[in-house]
Amino acid sequence: MFSKKTETEGKTHSWVDSMRDSSPTRVKPTTSLSETEEKNTWIMREAVRDVGRYFPTAIVTGRCRDKVYSFVRLAGLYYAGSHGMDIKGPSKNSCRNKKDYQDVLFQPASEFLRMIDEVYNVLLERTKCIPGAKVEDNKFCISVHFRCVEEKMWATLVERVRSVLNDYPKLRLTQGRKVLEIRPTIKWDKGKALEFLLESLGYANSTDVLPVYIGDDRTDEDAFKVLRSRGQGLGILVSKVPKETNASYSLQEPTEVKDFLRRLVEWKRSTLQGQCRV
């Protein structure tokens, strides 16, 4: 009994150490998490919209696809929600080139929907006494945000989440940036989603196409690994501090990403204008 308890405590401490490594000292926010995310979304929206007019563009996220679309509201993009377990292409009417239209819809974890919903409700109950904890239903996965949880409560939060998952061996616990993620045990991640999109668009074996993947989360490393292993494309990590990464380049913050995308659009426009003059 003693050894089992020690093993459990050791695993909890390991999770807390990992959470601490990915989470700088918390400063009390002057705005809510949702307000910050909404501000960043609208900063990027215009740049992403313009990129989508010239290049096939996808948003790959851990959030629920429908939720992300509701505040991005750009119909001409591909959306891969729930870490790529819920993929949908743009509507046919939004595509500039109808012959290149791809009605992509792929949900490799559909059988887990009922289980995910059940675990979500249990986690809401088990974590409601931990101040700052936020449980988010992302359809094919669940996010437990600890950004606003005092560090002294992290161990308690991890123990409660892991105790729930003990009854669900087909689900696994992973960690992102200031968030614990509960996902199905299937072999699927953002890297697999990227491969699926490249294949669906007919770019998997193209030598004249350069995929660019931009991400700021630990879970984006799966996509960076895919590009590096294929020798096709560039991964760009967004981080203010140096990190070990499989990305090829880095940008420090969303405003730099916005500037990068705008320059990409300017380059494409100038290229097309040059072709028209010939």
C-alpha positions as CSV (number, residue, x, y, z in Angstrom):
1,M,0.0,0.0,0.0
2,F,2.8,2.4,0.9
3,S,4.7,1.7,-2.4
4,K,1.5,2.3,-4.5
5,K,0.9,5.6,-2.7
6,T,4.5,6.7,-3.3
7,E,4.3,5.8,-7.0
8,T,1.2,7.8,-7.3
9,E,2.7,10.8,-5.6
10,G,5.8,10.5,-7.8
11,K,3.7,10.7,-10.9
12,T,1.8,13.7,-9.6
13,H,5.1,15.5,-8.7
14,S,6.3,14.7,-12.3
15,W,3.2,16.3,-13.8
16,V,3.6,19.4,-11.5
17,D,7.2,19.8,-12.5
18,S,6.2,19.6,-16.2
19,M,3.5,22.2,-15.6
20,R,5.9,24.5,-13.9
21,D,8.4,24.2,-16.7
22,S,5.8,25.3,-19.2
23,S,4.3,28.1,-17.1
24,P,6.3,31.2,-16.1
25,T,5.5,32.9,-12.7
26,R,1.8,33.9,-12.9
27,V,1.0,37.6,-12.8
28,K,-2.5,38.5,-11.9
29,P,-4.2,39.3,-15.2
30,T,-6.0,42.7,-15.7
31,T,-8.2,41.1,-18.4
32,S,-9.8,37.7,-18.5
33,L,-8.5,34.8,-20.6
34,S,-11.4,35.0,-23.0
35,E,-10.8,38.8,-23.5
36,T,-7.1,38.2,-24.2
37,E,-7.8,35.4,-26.7
38,E,-10.5,37.5,-28.4
39,K,-8.0,40.4,-28.8
40,N,-5.4,38.1,-30.3
41,T,-7.9,36.6,-32.6
42,W,-9.0,39.9,-34.1
43,I,-5.3,41.0,-34.4
44,M,-4.7,38.0,-36.6
45,R,-8.0,37.7,-38.4
46,E,-7.3,40.2,-41.2
47,A,-3.9,38.8,-41.9
48,V,-5.2,35.2,-42.0
49,R,-8.1,36.3,-44.3
50,D,-5.7,37.8,-46.8
51,V,-3.4,34.8,-46.7
52,G,-6.4,32.5,-47.3
53,R,-7.2,34.5,-50.5
54,Y,-3.8,33.4,-52.1
55,F,-2.9,30.1,-50.4
56,P,-4.8,27.1,-49.0
57,T,-4.9,28.0,-45.3
58,A,-5.9,25.9,-42.3
59,I,-6.3,26.6,-38.6
60,V,-5.2,23.5,-36.6
61,T,-6.2,23.9,-32.9
62,G,-6.9,22.0,-29.8
63,R,-10.2,23.9,-29.4
64,C,-13.6,22.7,-30.7
65,R,-13.8,23.4,-34.5
66,D,-17.3,25.0,-34.3
67,K,-16.1,27.2,-31.4
68,V,-13.1,28.4,-33.3
69,Y,-15.1,29.1,-36.5
70,S,-17.6,31.1,-34.5
71,F,-15.1,33.7,-33.5
72,V,-12.8,33.5,-36.6
73,R,-15.7,33.5,-39.1
74,L,-13.6,33.0,-42.2
75,A,-15.5,30.6,-44.5
76,G,-12.6,30.1,-47.0
77,L,-10.3,28.3,-44.5
78,Y,-9.8,24.7,-43.5
79,Y,-10.5,24.1,-39.8
80,A,-8.9,21.2,-37.8
81,G,-10.3,21.2,-34.3
82,S,-9.8,18.9,-31.3
83,H,-6.0,18.5,-32.2
84,G,-7.0,17.6,-35.7
85,M,-9.6,15.0,-34.8
86,D,-12.4,17.2,-36.4
87,I,-11.4,18.4,-39.9
88,K,-13.7,20.4,-42.3
89,G,-12.9,22.2,-45.5
90,P,-14.2,25.5,-46.7
91,S,-17.7,25.8,-48.2
92,K,-17.8,25.5,-52.0
93,N,-19.2,29.0,-52.4
94,S,-16.2,30.5,-50.5
95,C,-13.6,28.9,-52.7
96,R,-12.2,31.2,-55.4
97,N,-11.2,28.3,-57.6
98,K,-14.2,25.9,-57.7
99,K,-12.2,23.2,-59.5
100,D,-9.8,23.0,-56.5
101,Y,-12.7,22.7,-54.0
102,Q,-12.2,19.9,-51.4
103,D,-15.1,19.0,-49.2
104,V,-12.9,17.6,-46.4
105,L,-14.7,16.2,-43.4
106,F,-12.7,13.7,-41.2
107,Q,-13.5,12.7,-37.6
108,P,-11.3,9.7,-36.7
109,A,-12.5,9.7,-33.0
110,S,-16.3,9.7,-33.5
111,E,-16.7,6.6,-31.3
112,F,-15.4,8.5,-28.3
113,L,-18.0,11.3,-28.3
114,R,-20.2,9.9,-25.6
115,M,-17.3,9.0,-23.4
116,I,-15.8,12.5,-23.8
117,D,-19.1,14.1,-22.8
118,E,-19.4,11.8,-19.7
119,V,-15.8,12.6,-18.6
120,Y,-16.4,16.3,-19.1
121,N,-19.3,16.4,-16.7
122,V,-17.4,14.3,-14.1
123,L,-14.5,16.7,-14.3
124,L,-16.7,19.7,-13.9
125,E,-17.9,18.3,-10.6
126,R,-14.5,17.1,-9.4
127,T,-12.7,20.4,-10.1
128,K,-15.3,23.0,-9.1
129,C,-13.7,23.5,-5.7
130,I,-10.3,24.5,-7.2
131,P,-10.3,28.3,-7.8
132,G,-9.3,29.3,-11.3
133,A,-9.6,25.8,-12.9
134,K,-11.6,25.8,-16.1
135,V,-12.8,22.7,-17.8
136,E,-13.5,23.1,-21.5
137,D,-15.4,20.7,-23.8
138,N,-13.6,20.6,-27.2
139,K,-15.9,17.9,-28.6
140,F,-13.2,15.2,-29.2
141,C,-11.0,16.2,-26.3
142,I,-11.2,18.0,-23.0
143,S,-9.0,20.9,-21.8
144,V,-8.4,21.6,-18.1
145,H,-6.9,25.1,-18.0
146,F,-4.7,25.9,-15.0
147,R,-3.5,29.3,-16.1
148,C,-5.4,31.0,-13.3
149,V,-4.9,28.3,-10.7
150,E,-2.5,29.0,-7.8
151,E,0.6,26.8,-8.1
152,K,0.0,25.3,-4.6
153,M,-3.2,23.8,-6.0
154,W,-1.6,22.2,-9.1
155,A,-0.9,18.9,-7.4
156,T,-4.5,18.6,-6.2
157,L,-5.8,19.4,-9.7
158,V,-3.6,16.8,-11.4
159,E,-4.7,14.2,-8.8
160,R,-8.3,14.8,-9.4
161,V,-8.0,14.7,-13.2
162,R,-5.9,11.5,-13.1
163,S,-8.4,9.9,-10.6
164,V,-11.2,10.4,-13.1
165,L,-9.2,9.0,-16.0
166,N,-8.4,5.8,-14.0
167,D,-11.9,4.7,-15.0
168,Y,-11.4,5.5,-18.6
169,P,-8.4,3.6,-20.0
170,K,-9.2,4.6,-23.6
171,L,-8.4,8.2,-22.8
172,R,-5.0,9.7,-22.1
173,L,-3.7,12.7,-20.3
174,T,-1.3,15.1,-22.1
175,Q,-0.1,18.6,-21.5
176,G,-0.1,21.8,-23.5
177,R,0.7,25.4,-22.7
178,K,-0.9,26.0,-19.3
179,V,-3.5,23.3,-20.0
180,L,-4.0,19.6,-19.3
181,E,-5.5,17.7,-22.2
182,I,-7.7,14.6,-22.2
183,R,-7.7,12.8,-25.5
184,P,-8.6,9.4,-27.0
185,T,-5.7,7.0,-27.2
186,I,-5.9,6.8,-30.9
187,K,-2.7,7.6,-32.8
188,W,-3.8,11.0,-34.0
189,D,-2.4,14.5,-33.4
190,K,-1.7,17.8,-35.1
191,G,1.0,16.2,-37.2
192,K,-1.3,13.5,-38.5
193,A,-3.9,16.3,-39.2
194,L,-1.2,18.1,-41.2
195,E,-0.4,15.0,-43.2
196,F,-4.1,14.4,-43.9
197,L,-4.6,18.0,-45.2
198,L,-1.5,17.8,-47.4
199,E,-2.8,14.5,-48.9
200,S,-6.3,15.7,-49.3
201,L,-5.2,18.9,-51.1
202,G,-2.9,16.8,-53.4
203,Y,0.3,18.4,-52.0
204,A,1.8,15.3,-50.2
205,N,4.3,14.6,-53.0
206,S,4.5,18.1,-54.6
207,T,8.0,19.5,-55.1
208,D,6.8,23.0,-55.9
209,V,4.7,23.5,-52.7
210,L,6.2,24.8,-49.4
211,P,3.9,24.1,-46.4
212,V,4.4,26.6,-43.6
213,Y,3.1,25.7,-40.1
214,I,3.1,28.3,-37.3
215,G,2.4,27.3,-33.7
216,D,3.0,28.3,-30.1
217,D,2.0,25.2,-28.1
218,R,3.8,22.0,-27.1
219,T,1.2,20.0,-29.1
220,D,2.4,21.9,-32.3
221,E,5.7,20.0,-32.1
222,D,4.0,17.0,-33.7
223,A,3.4,19.1,-36.8
224,F,6.9,20.5,-36.7
225,K,8.3,16.9,-36.6
226,V,6.2,15.9,-39.7
227,L,7.7,18.8,-41.7
228,R,11.2,18.1,-40.6
229,S,11.0,14.3,-41.2
230,R,9.5,14.9,-44.7
231,G,12.1,17.5,-45.6
232,Q,9.1,19.5,-46.9
233,G,8.0,22.8,-45.5
234,L,8.9,25.1,-42.6
235,G,7.8,25.0,-39.0
236,I,7.8,28.3,-37.1
237,L,7.6,28.4,-33.3
238,V,6.0,31.4,-31.6
239,S,7.7,32.0,-28.3
240,K,9.3,34.8,-26.4
241,V,11.9,32.5,-24.8
242,P,14.3,30.0,-26.4
243,K,12.9,26.4,-26.4
244,E,13.9,23.0,-27.7
245,T,11.8,22.6,-30.8
246,N,11.6,20.8,-34.1
247,A,10.6,24.1,-35.8
248,S,13.0,25.6,-38.3
249,Y,12.4,29.2,-37.3
250,S,10.8,31.3,-34.6
251,L,8.8,34.5,-34.0
252,Q,8.3,36.1,-30.6
253,E,4.7,37.1,-30.5
254,P,1.4,37.3,-32.5
255,T,2.2,40.8,-33.9
256,E,5.3,39.3,-35.5
257,V,3.2,36.5,-37.0
258,K,0.8,39.1,-38.4
259,D,3.7,41.0,-40.0
260,F,5.1,37.7,-41.4
261,L,1.7,36.8,-43.0
262,R,1.3,40.3,-44.4
263,R,4.7,40.2,-46.1
264,L,3.8,36.8,-47.5
265,V,0.7,38.2,-49.0
266,E,2.7,41.2,-50.4
267,W,5.2,38.9,-52.0
268,K,2.4,36.9,-53.6
269,R,0.6,40.0,-54.9
270,S,3.8,41.4,-56.4
271,T,4.5,38.0,-58.1
272,L,1.1,38.0,-59.7
273,Q,1.4,41.6,-60.8
274,G,4.8,40.7,-62.4
275,Q,3.2,37.8,-64.3
276,C,0.4,40.1,-65.6
277,R,3.0,42.5,-67.0
278,V,4.7,39.8,-69.0
